[in-house]
Amino acid sequence: MLTHSSPAGPTTHLSVASGMYHPFAYLFGLLQLLGCARPPSLPFVRRSTAKAIGGMSNGKIVCVTGGSGYIASWLVKLLLQRGYTVRASVRDPDDPKKTEHLRALDGAAERLHLFKANLLEENSFDAGIEGCDGVFHTASPFYHAVTDPQAELLDPAVKGTLNVLASCKKGSIKRVVVTSSMAAVAYNGRPRTPDVVVDDTWFSSPEVCEQDKQWYVLSKTLAEDAAWKFAKENAIDIVTINPAMVIGPLLQPTLNTSAAAILNLINGSTTYPNLSFGWVNVKDVAMAHILAFEVPSASGRYCLVERVAHYSELVRIIRKLYPSLPVPEKCADDKPFVPIYQVSKEKYKSLGLDYTPIETSIKETIESLKEKNFVNF
Ligand SMILES: NC(=O)c1ccc[n+]([C@@H]2O[C@H](COP(=O)([O-])OP(=O)(O)OC[C@H]3O[C@@H](n4cnc5c(N)ncnc54)[C@H](OP(=O)(O)O)[C@@H]3O)[C@@H](O)[C@H]2O)c1
């Protein structure tokens, strides 16, 4: 059973098996086909992103797993704006913190259907995926404070991916876009220095991740590997999106791990970590997912990094943007700064997209954290 989202709160149950969906979804798709209706324009995306918005959903139905997450919420928003009918999985459809921001999106009342599913339950996604044209598999736990890495991170990431792909196989899905990560790309012991260009031919090494007790990184590495193997064995067309640290505005009311990385620089901390990460805007990440589904020639892995920057550089940017905000003055250790490196932009740009500059992404994150009262200034 799917839950038909409504901003007003009450829900209507629609049967997946009987293929009954909101009639407006079909009407909208039909009008689009006839050239009479266009999804609303997207005023917030970058110019070349906006150009890429020419594509039409043609009334297609897609599934987004983990719909209430940080990245997925933007994905759902942009898919609805593009005219898609979206089925989004949530673990608890009765938790308003996970659903209200989705139900409030433009088009949600007519074309968003929430359904309950858990990565660890076999067949959990069958009903939500059956009859869809495409699936975006974003659900996977992303946090670092774990006590049991196997149960908390590895099982949901790997078994969850296989469960979702098994449902896709049963549902004859045309293409699955899997949200992987730069975590599955760059952690293999190869040196990463300013002259090195990391690209989609790199794969993280499970041994290196395990040695360094990088459990989240391991979960993404194993999950992507499992996805490619399953796809090959079962002839499923998958594309992976491999973003680095994702920042930019939050749609959901709760704090996610990557936005917390910015919050931790403006909430009174006295030191910043001695780490260099790639950074990318959440709207660019969401749009890349959509184009990876829509562009027939899209294939393989898409590394998404606007810029690799050390935390000291982030602090410098924040200080320039908000001179009165107290930011950490010192690095957490006295070792040499972890070097930056480059990440190839070619494949991302082949989707017709351009990156939001890191300065804009940081500003959008801070404004959003302020608006949602995670920080006061
Ligand atoms: N943010 C980043 O910097 C970043 C970078 C690279 C890749 N990624 C990947 O992007 C995806 C989304 O990340 P995010 O940053 O948007 O994280 P997030 O806001 O924490 O979202 C994670 C989502 O996964 C769902 N989930 C976790 N365990 C689940 C389970 N057992 N069953 C069903 N759903 C489960 C959560 O559902 P509930 O809402 O029910 O908790 C939530 O919707 C993940 O695959 C992550 O690895 C993130």
The ligand as an SDF file (V2000), in Angstrom:
LIG
                    3D

 48 52  0  0  0  0  0  0  0  0999 V2000
   25.6330   13.9180    2.6330 N   0  0  0  0  0  0  0  0  0  0  0  0
   26.7980   13.5940    2.1070 C   0  0  0  0  0  0  0  0  0  0  0  0
   27.7890   14.3100    2.2740 O   0  0  0  0  0  0  0  0  0  0  0  0
   26.9090   12.3650    1.2520 C   0  0  0  0  0  0  0  0  0  0  0  0
   28.0330   12.2480    0.4260 C   0  0  0  0  0  0  0  0  0  0  0  0
   28.1460   11.1320   -0.3860 C   0  0  0  0  0  0  0  0  0  0  0  0
   27.1690   10.1800   -0.4050 C   0  0  0  0  0  0  0  0  0  0  0  0
   26.1030   10.3030    0.4290 N   0  0  0  0  0  0  0  0  0  0  0  0
   25.0920    9.2540    0.3890 C   0  0  0  0  0  0  0  0  0  0  0  0
   23.8530    9.8530    0.0920 O   0  0  0  0  0  0  0  0  0  0  0  0
   22.7910    9.1120    0.6650 C   0  0  0  0  0  0  0  0  0  0  0  0
   21.9300   10.0110    1.5050 C   0  0  0  0  0  0  0  0  0  0  0  0
   22.7360   10.6380    2.4660 O   0  0  0  0  0  0  0  0  0  0  0  0
   22.2510   11.9360    3.2530 P   0  0  0  0  0  0  0  0  0  0  0  0
   23.4270   12.7890    3.4740 O   0  0  0  0  0  0  0  0  0  0  0  0
   21.0720   12.4970    2.5740 O   0  0  0  0  0  0  0  0  0  0  0  0
   21.9110   11.2740    4.6420 O   0  0  0  0  0  0  0  0  0  0  0  0
   20.6230   11.3270    5.5910 P   0  0  0  0  0  0  0  0  0  0  0  0
   19.9840   12.6480    5.5450 O   0  0  0  0  0  0  0  0  0  0  0  0
   21.0900   10.8130    6.8910 O   0  0  0  0  0  0  0  0  0  0  0  0
   19.6680   10.2750    4.8970 O   0  0  0  0  0  0  0  0  0  0  0  0
   19.8580    8.9090    5.0070 C   0  0  0  0  0  0  0  0  0  0  0  0
   18.6010    8.2180    4.5940 C   0  0  0  0  0  0  0  0  0  0  0  0
   18.8010    6.8070    4.6840 O   0  0  0  0  0  0  0  0  0  0  0  0
   17.6720    6.2590    5.3020 C   0  0  0  0  0  0  0  0  0  0  0  0
   17.9870    5.0190    6.0300 N   0  0  0  0  0  0  0  0  0  0  0  0
   18.9950    4.7830    6.8840 C   0  0  0  0  0  0  0  0  0  0  0  0
   18.9150    3.5280    7.3690 N   0  0  0  0  0  0  0  0  0  0  0  0
   17.8150    2.9810    6.8060 C   0  0  0  0  0  0  0  0  0  0  0  0
   17.1730    1.7140    6.9000 C   0  0  0  0  0  0  0  0  0  0  0  0
   17.6410    0.7490    7.6820 N   0  0  0  0  0  0  0  0  0  0  0  0
   16.0500    1.5030    6.1770 N   0  0  0  0  0  0  0  0  0  0  0  0
   15.5440    2.4720    5.3790 C   0  0  0  0  0  0  0  0  0  0  0  0
   16.1000    3.6800    5.2530 N   0  0  0  0  0  0  0  0  0  0  0  0
   17.2130    3.9240    5.9510 C   0  0  0  0  0  0  0  0  0  0  0  0
   17.2110    7.3010    6.2870 C   0  0  0  0  0  0  0  0  0  0  0  0
   15.8720    7.0340    6.6080 O   0  0  0  0  0  0  0  0  0  0  0  0
   15.1230    7.6810    7.8680 P   0  0  0  0  0  0  0  0  0  0  0  0
   14.7350    9.0270    7.3950 O   0  0  0  0  0  0  0  0  0  0  0  0
   14.0220    6.7720    8.1400 O   0  0  0  0  0  0  0  0  0  0  0  0
   16.1210    7.7830    8.9850 O   0  0  0  0  0  0  0  0  0  0  0  0
   17.4150    8.5600    5.4750 C   0  0  0  0  0  0  0  0  0  0  0  0
   16.3080    8.7940    4.6660 O   0  0  0  0  0  0  0  0  0  0  0  0
   23.4580    7.9790    1.4520 C   0  0  0  0  0  0  0  0  0  0  0  0
   23.5120    6.8590    0.6020 O   0  0  0  0  0  0  0  0  0  0  0  0
   24.8640    8.5190    1.6900 C   0  0  0  0  0  0  0  0  0  0  0  0
   25.8020    7.4990    1.8830 O   0  0  0  0  0  0  0  0  0  0  0  0
   25.9490   11.3680    1.2610 C   0  0  0  0  0  0  0  0  0  0  0  0
  1  2  1  0
  2  3  2  0
  2  4  1  0
  4  5  1  0
  4 48  2  0
  5  6  2  0
  6  7  1  0
  7  8  2  0
  8  9  1  0
  8 48  1  0
  9 10  1  0
  9 46  1  0
 10 11  1  0
 11 12  1  0
 11 44  1  0
 12 13  1  0
 13 14  1  0
 14 15  2  0
 14 16  1  0
 14 17  1  0
 17 18  1  0
 18 19  2  0
 18 20  1  0
 18 21  1  0
 21 22  1  0
 22 23  1  0
 23 24  1  0
 23 42  1  0
 24 25  1  0
 25 26  1  0
 25 36  1  0
 26 27  1  0
 26 35  1  0
 27 28  2  0
 28 29  1  0
 29 30  1  0
 29 35  2  0
 30 31  1  0
 30 32  2  0
 32 33  1  0
 33 34  2  0
 34 35  1  0
 36 37  1  0
 36 42  1  0
 37 38  1  0
 38 39  2  0
 38 40  1  0
 38 41  1  0
 42 43  1  0
 44 45  1  0
 44 46  1  0
 46 47  1  0
M  CHG  2   8   1  16  -1
M  END
$$$$
